[in-house]
Structure formats: structure tokens, C-alpha cells
Amino acid sequence: MKGKVQIETVSSIVLKDNPLGDPRRRDIPVYLPPSYGTTRGRRYPVLYYLPGFTGTSRGTLNYNPWKENIAERFDRLIEEGKSPEAILVIADGFTAYGGSQYLNSTATGRYEDFLVYEVVGYIDDKHSTVRHPEGRAVIGKSSGGFGALSVATRHPETFLHVVSHSGDMGFDACYVSDFYKFVGALEKYDGSPAKLLAAFKASRTKDGFDHGAINTFAMAACYSPNEKSPFGFDLPCDPRTGELIPAVWKRWLAHDPVHTAAKNAGVLRRMKTLWFDAGTKDEFYLHLGARRFSDALKAAKVRHTYEEHDKGHFDMAERLDKSLPLLASRARRIG
């Protein structure tokens, strides 16, 4: 690479004593562009990338001779003259359940605060960054795409550019089918969610567990935490029939971008960049939620860009060839 990647280690205060016992020290890879450090006083815009569910910061940089990781991709785009230079930071929101949705939750920990205050603060203190919301962008895929939208909406004082690739939205389309898989998986454990969760936690490898079933636990920990529950969260469905529990489901929908678009319209209008996409072959039907989100934004007169492509959920890395240069260009600002 022409630029370089260095691994920063952030020792979190807000994640100390988190309820799942996950590490408070997180490795945060930082890509520094080719000219970094060559011009005294120059500051660079910063793009914060949020990995998806089960993704980690270091895992995002895994070497594959046949595929580019995100740092290699961004480096190539800069070298080819397709993107301005920027710093790229890869955040970490991994939990023992697979992910945090980058939310604060009593069931997982304060991952939103970790990103917005600790990681951003650390990067600004250590690197030559544009220390202004117009100079920061947040981007993610899948759960990371949801996280990017969620964090930017609640923290326009930190981020004014956001891109979501196949972000979780339209929860009835992307999550409800998992609830039926969850009920099916319970058959092996005498219909007991507690036994399934205990087996998952105890297993050294997680390959034998149904993704939909574990995803139901993980999302419940993020969207419907309850410190009085034996799990630390409330399940959104009846574990015997799969029927929705209305009071809990309402708490989930309070996080769904489709359902919150009108309420958050004022903040979303402040975004300098609000851009999202989804593939028409998405295995979790996230393109249906994205269409509805776009419709809701249009109704609320929020300027945005929505694009569809012909890929699925797992084969759309090339979309970063469009979003990374877009953000690097729009976040340029004299610091």
C-alpha cells in the first residue's frame, strides 16, 4: 500500500465492567493516506467505518490474495486518483452475542458512547484530523449501516456525513422471519431460551448455531434490554408460537429507521450527506426496508440519495468504490 495502517488500542472507560464481560481494550485500525505527515499543519477528514454483525475491526483487515480489504480498497482508490485523501478509522462494536448495533444498552454495554466520545476523541487527540462534524463521516454495512444512521442521527454535533450499505431497517421484513427460526432452534433445547443461550455461550465455536436464532438474542439485547429479566433483555416473540409480543416489539420499532424517519426529520435535514443503498437480491430483504425509508424521507422532505444494485447482502463490497470517494470528497474542509 502507498498509505499505511497502524493499530491503535483504546482502553475504554465506558465499557469497563460491561454486562457480558467483553474486553474494554479495543484494537482500532487507522489507515493513514500516502501524504500523511509530509505537510506540516495539514489536517485530514476522517471516515469511521462500522463493521456488520459478527464483524470485528481487525477482521475487516483480514488478508485475502483474491479480495481487497477496506484499507487496500481505499488506498487503491486514492492511488488511482478516484478519491481525495482521508483518514479511515475502523471501529469495533463486537460483543459476546456478535454485535452491539453501536447502541448503548444495559444488556451489552455503552457502545454508542464508546464510539462517539472515546474513539473519536482518541483519534482527534492523536492524529491530524479535521475536528469538526463537517469533516467527519460515518459509514457501515448491515448492522454497521444501521449503526451509522443511528449514531449520525443522535450525534450531528459529531458526524454530518453518513452512508449506510444494506443497513438494518424495515424490521418486520428483516427480523421477523428470524423469530420463527428461533422457535425452531429451541426444539433441540426443550423449548427453553435459557438452555439455548447457555449452550451458545459455552460453545468454543459458534458454527453449529442457527444464525436467525442467535440474531434474535443479539438484537433483543440491543433493542429491548431489561435489567430485571433473567437474560438481561426481553424477547420480542413468544418462544413457543413465535407470535410477536406487542409491547416489546414496539420498543424494537422505536429503533427502526423506517419508523423514526418522520420524528428525526429535523436532524436528518442537517446532514451534509445522507446516502444509502441496498441490493435487490438481499437475503434479508433489506432493500424493502430501504425503499420504505426513502419513501418516508421523501414524505418528510429530507434530501437524500438512495440507490439499488443487483447484488445480494454478501457480495456488494464493490459499492465502497462509490461511497468512500464520495465521503472523502464531501468531508473535505479546512481545519
Helices and strands as residue ranges (DSSP letters): E 4-11, E 25-32, E 46-50, G 59-61, H 70-79, E 87-90, E 104-105, E 109-110, H 111-113, I 114-119, H 120-126, G 133-135, E 136-141, H 143-154, E 161-165, H 171-174, H 176-186, G 187-189, H 193-202, H 211-223, H 246-253, H 257-260, H 265-268, E 273-279, H 286-299, E 305-309, G 317-319, H 320-330
